[in-house]
Amino acid sequence: MEEVVVDGRGRILIPKELREKVGLKPGSGARLEVKNGQIIITPPLSPQDFIREMEGFMTEGEPIDDPLKVKHIWEK
């Protein structure tokens, strides 16, 4: 487990070794989730993983096979 410091703007520096282990690269996004009082940071979903995660949520209308369109609908 690593300990980091939160700066005055709410930023933390994730050590390089940890970023490399999970595939976080400079300029890439990350996902944040609060679970049981902890902040969990994960790499962004690939379009394929996003579609798998969303399966079952959309039951009406025509199927959409463009993951960016599905993401846009989900964000609304």
N, C-alpha and C positions, 0 to 999 in steps of 0.2 A: 504494500500500500504506500502511496506517495502522499505527502502533504504539500499543498501549494498555498499561495497567498492571493487573496482577492484584493485587487487594487481599488482605488477610489472611484473608478468608473465601472466596477463590477466585473472586470476581466480577470481571468486566470491564465497562467501559462501551463499548458499540458506538456510535460517533459517529452523530449524527442523520442526516447525509447518507448514510451507508452503510445504516442501517436503512430509510430511505425508498426507496433504490434496490432493495432486495429485498422490501419490503412488510412488514417487521417492525413491529408496532404495540404500544404499551404494553398490557401484560396478555396479549398473545398468547403462544403457545408458540413454541418453536424446536426444530429437530432438530440434534443434535450427532453427528458421525461422525469417527472417527480414520482417516485414510488416509495412508499413507506418512509417518508421523510428524507429520502436521498435523491440527489440529482444524478441521473444516469445519462451519460454522453455516449452516443453511438454514431458511426458513420452514416451518411445519407443512404436511403434505399436506392437500389438500382430500379429501373423501370419494371423489370420482371418481378422483383421482390415486392414492389408497390402493388402490382396487379394481384399477386398472391395474397397480400395482406388485405386487400379490399374485396376479395371474393366473398360473395354472400351478402354484402352490404347493399348492392344495387340489384333490385329485383324487377324493376319496371323499365319499359322502353327497349330500344334496340341495343344490342351489344356494341360496345365501342372497343376497337382493338388498338387504338392509339393511346398509350399510357399517359401522355401529356394531357389529352382531353379528359381522361378519367380523373387525373389529379386536379384539373381545373374545376370539374364538377364537384369533386369531393371537398375542395376548399371553400365552396359557396356554402 
